[in-house]
């Protein structure tokens, strides 16, 4: 597996985690007694996962565009 494939695989794994956390946020939002602190924590996790996904995709793009 190439470095590009590795970066894309990591991005896919992170995307799966992001979707899991998004589903958790939806569950929190639908709860009768919304836990605002928990929701903020999940949103922070979503933002961090999105940054990590962007970094992996940028890395994959850079490696794919590199000569050689």
C-alpha positions in Angstrom: 0.0 0.0 0.0 1.4 3.4 -1.0 1.7 6.4 1.3 -1.2 8.0 -0.6 -3.3 5.0 0.1 -2.3 5.0 3.7 -3.3 8.7 4.1 -6.7 8.0 2.4 -7.3 5.0 4.6 -6.6 7.1 7.7 -9.0 9.8 6.4 -11.7 7.1 5.9 -11.2 5.9 9.4 -11.4 9.4 10.8 -14.5 10.0 8.7 -16.2 6.9 10.2 -15.3 8.3 13.7 -16.7 11.7 12.7 -20.0 10.1 11.6 -20.2 8.2 14.9 -19.7 11.4 16.9 -22.2 13.3 14.7 -24.8 10.6 15.4 -24.0 11.0 19.1 -24.6 14.8 18.8 -28.0 14.1 17.1 -28.9 11.8 20.0 -28.0 14.5 22.5 -30.0 17.1 20.6 -33.1 14.8 20.6 -32.9 14.1 24.3 -35.6 15.6 26.6 -32.9 17.0 28.9 -30.2 18.3 26.6 -26.7 18.1 28.2 -25.2 21.3 26.8 -21.7 20.5 28.1 -21.7 17.1 26.5 -22.9 18.6 23.2 -20.1 21.2 23.3 -17.6 18.4 23.9 -18.9 16.4 21.0 -18.8 19.5 18.7 -15.2 20.1 19.8 -14.4 16.5 18.9 -16.1 16.9 15.5 -14.0 20.0 14.8 -10.8 18.1 15.7 -11.7 15.1 13.6 -12.5 17.4 10.6 -9.1 19.0 11.0 -7.4 15.6 11.0 -9.4 14.5 7.9 -8.4 17.7 6.1 -4.7 17.1 7.0 -4.8 13.5 5.8 -6.4 14.5 2.5 -4.0 17.4 2.0 -1.1 14.9 2.7 -2.5 12.5 0.2 -3.0 15.2 -2.4 0.6 16.5 -1.9 2.0 13.0 -2.2 -0.1 12.2 -5.3 1.0 15.4 -7.0 4.7 14.9 -6.1 6.9 13.9 -9.1 8.4 10.5 -9.2 
